[in-house]
Amino acid sequence: MAKFKIELFLKASKFYRSCHSDMARRLEACFVALEKDPFYGPNIKRMKTKPSEWVYRYRIGDYGVLYEVYEKEIIVLIVKIGTRGKVYKDL
């Protein structure tokens, strides 16, 4: 399987740049895991938001990382990062 490229959407990028160092280290570990295999893992869950759209969730403690996978382009697009109560709103 090819190694995926991680790209951050604007809101996810802002969160990543402004978070504290411990959270940044945990997010980096998440990104490394998603580069290898964004479909399967103990913290990964596939969520169905719309009939033709699939969004995945990677859980990091009380935080969630929502992302989409584009297999043809070999890209994982991190859409949103936030606390579990807020990250699922507006999907």
Buried (B, 14 or more C-beta within 10 A) or exposed (E): EEEBEBBBBEEBEEBBEEBEEEBBEBBEEBBEBBBEEBEEBEEBEEEEEEEEEEBBBBBBEEBBBBBBBEEEEEBBBBBBBBEEEEBBEEE
